């Protein structure tokens, strides 16, 4: 992608692509997603996790619809490429189901480590489907980031089972959804991409909640947490869409590794979870990987 090229965002305003801006946006996105995860963890102490997912998704959808109606922009929620928007949303819905199964059957560290294969898969798929190329330094950054996750999580050895397969499949589906997001950048509004995801996720989450668990009535504080979680989910996906519109998928995707850092931060602040030395070392390696990816991108664009 040429540094002089421009993309068309909402309203038709030309915007110069920027991998640096994309990196900042995706860092914010995963910071917000981690906050959503923290709310899910709090609510799941008394409510089944699938039901929590359903209520937060509904809250996000209601907030999005309310904002669109209040601002007279309801038409922006209708995708111009409904087939592409639907398939992306379905990929993300399946990704969510698979990663939840992986978390249920594997230690969290094992599931996270496998799921964080996504940036490597995105780098490969971006080359195949989008013609994007990472420099050698960029590829080194991707691999260093994965190594940083391994150090931070310190996963133990465990026999392979369906949980490992589910975590890997989750990474594949998430990577494919990001490729579709990148392909949709010229045709869709941000709101349409987020709305299509929430519309598909709502019945999927309800079906899983109804089949997997007994529905538990919410207490008043739960409604507030659901609303907060919905707002964060909405904001996270909006930031993710913007990040992959302005930056190259192969460059932006590795910053998913930063979620380990945000997860540790929320763990300390909300759950008094101690931070181990290997976690700090892993976080430092992850930061190094992000710098390598951006440096590799800058050198390639400047060539």
N, C-alpha and C positions, 0 to 999 in steps of 0.2 A: 504494500500500500504506500503510495507516494505521500510524502509529507505535505505536498501542495494540494492534494486532492481534497474534495469536500463532500460531506454527506448531507442529506436533507432530513432535517428533524421536523417535529410538529410545527405547523404554520408555514413550512416551506423555507425556513431560514437556513442558509448554508452555514455549516460548522466545519472548521478544519479538524481532521482527525488528530487525536493526541493519545498516545499510549500512556503518557504520564497522567493525564486527566482520567483516563479509563482505569488506571491502577488505583488512584485515589477514590474514585467512585465505588470500585469493587471492594476496597478495604472497608469503606463505610457500610456497604451492603452486608458484608459478613459480620461486621460489628453489630449491626441491627438484627441480623438473623440469629446471632448468638444470644442477644437479649430476648428474642422470641423463645428460643430454646430454654432459657432460664425461667420464663413464665410458665412454659409447658411443664418443666420439672417441678415448679411450685404447685401447680394445679394437680399434677398427676399424683401428688401425695394423697389425695382424697377422691380423685375422679379418674376413671380408666383413660389411658393415654389416647386411644382412638376417639373417644368422646371429646377430649380436650382439643384434639386436632380439628374436629368438626366445628365446635363452637368458635374457635379462633378464626377458622376459614370463613364461617358465616359472618362473623363480625367484620372481617376485612372486606367481604363483598358488600355488606350493608353500607360501610363507610365509603367505599368507592362509588356505589350507586347514589348515595346521598350527596356526595360532593359533585358528581356529574349532573344531577338534577338541579342542585342549587346554583351551579354556574352555567346552566344551559348547554352543557357539553355532553349530553347523553349519547349523541350520535357518534362521539369519539370512541365509545366502548364497542362499537360494531366493527369487527375486523374486516379489512379490505381483502384479505386472503384467508377466508374462514377455514379452509382445509389445512393450511400451514399452521394457523393459530391453534386449531383443534389438536393436531398431531403433537405440537410442542407441549400443549397442556396435558395431553394424555401421557406423554413420556415422563413429565414431571410427576404426575399422579402415580404412575407405576414405580418411579424412582422412590417416592415417599413410602409406598407400601413395602418395597423390598428392603429399604434401609431400616424400617421399623422392625421387620422380621429379623434382620441381621442383629439389631440391638437386643432383641429378645432371646437370641440363641448364642450370641458370642459375647466375650468381654468387650466393653466399650472401646478399649484400645485397639483390639483386633479389627473391629468393624470400622472404626475411623481410619485406620491405616490403609485398609483395602479401598474404602470409599474415596480416599484422597489420591487414588490413581487417576481421578478425573482430569487434572491438568495435563498429565502425560497423554492421556487419550485425546484430549482436545487438541493438543499440539499436533498429534498424528492425523486426526480427522480434519483439522484445518488445512493441512497440506494436501490431503486427498480431495476434499470437497470445496475448499475456498481458495486454494492456491497460495495460502500464506506460508511463509518459510521462517523458521527460527534460525538464527545464526548458531554457531557452535557454542558461543558463550551463553546464548539463550537456552539451548538444550541443557548445558551444564547447570544453569540456574534451576530448571525444572527438576532435574535429578537431585540437586543439592536440597531443594525444598522438600522433596519426598524423604530424603535422608534425615532432614531436620524433624519431620513429623515422626519418623521412626524413633529418633532419639528422645523427643519430647514425650511420646506415649509409652516407650519402653514395653512394647507388647511381648507377651510370653508365648512360648511354643504351645500349640494346641492341634489336635488331629483335625484334618479337613472335614467339613460337613456342609450341609445345605446352607448354613448361615454364611460361610465364606463365599459360596456361589452367589447368594443373594446380595452380599455387599459388593462383589465385583460387578454383577449385573446392574446394580444401582448406579455404580460409577459410569457404566456404559450408557445407561439411559440418560443420566444427567449430562454427560458429555454431548450426546446427540441433541438434547434439548438446547444446549448452548450453541451448537452449530446452526440449528434452525433459527434461533434467536438472531444470530449474526446475519443469516440470509434474509431475514424479514425486515432488516433495518430500514430499507428504502420504502417499504410499502405500508407499514403499520404505525399507528400512534402508540405511544407508551401505554396509554390507558387501555387500548384494545388488547394488547398482549397480556397485561396483568389481569384484565377482566376475564379473558378466555380461560386463563389458568384457574381462577377462583370459581368460575362457573362449572368447570369440569371437576375440580377438587371437592366441591361441596357434596355432590351425591356420592362420590367415591368414599369420602371420609364418613358420611352417614351410613353407607352400606357396611363398611368395615366395623364401625361402632356398633351397629345393630346386630351383626353376626357374631362378633368376637366377644362382646361384653353385655351386661345388663346396664341399661341407661340409669344414671344416677342424677337426681334432681340437683340443680345448682343452688348454692347459697348466694346471698347478695354480693359478698366480696368476689365470688367467682365471675359474676357478670362484669365487674370492673376489670378483673384480670383478663377476661376474654376480649373485652374491648381494647385494652392496652395491647394485648398480643396481636389482635387483628390489625391495629394501626401499625405496629412494628412489622408485621408480615407484609402489609401493603407497601410500607416504605422500603423495606428490604428488596422486594421484587422490582419496585420502580427504579431503585438505584442500580440493581443488577442489569435491567434492560438498558438503562442509559450507559452503563459502563461498556457493555458489549456493542453498543452502537458507535461509540466514539473511539474505542480501542480495538486492536486486533485480538481475536479470540485466543490465539496461541500465546499472546503476551499477557493478556488480562487474566486468563484462567488460573495460572499458578498462584495468584494472590489468594486463592481459596485456602491455601495453607495457613493464612493468618488467623483462620477461625480457631486454631489451637490456642493462639495467644489470647484472643477475646474470651474463649471458653475458660481459660485459667483465671483471667481477670474477674469475670462474673462469679466464678467459683469462690474466689477469695472474698469478694465483696458481699455476696448473698448467702453463701453456704459454708463460709469459714473453712474452705478446702485448702489445705497447705500446698504450697508450691515447692516441688522437689528440685534439687539442683539440676537433674537431667532435663527437667522441663524448661528451666531458664536457658540451658545450653541449646536445647532444641529450638527455642524461640529465636535465639541469636542466629542460628544456622538458617532459619526460615527468613529472617530479615535479610541476611546475606543473599539468599536465593532470589529474593525480589529485586535486589539491586542488580544482580547478574542478568536477570531477564530483561530489565529495562535498559541496561547498558548494551546488551546484545542487540536489542531492538534499535537503539539510537545509532549504533555503528552500522547496522544494515541499512537503515533509512538514509544515513548520511553518505553511504557508499555511492 
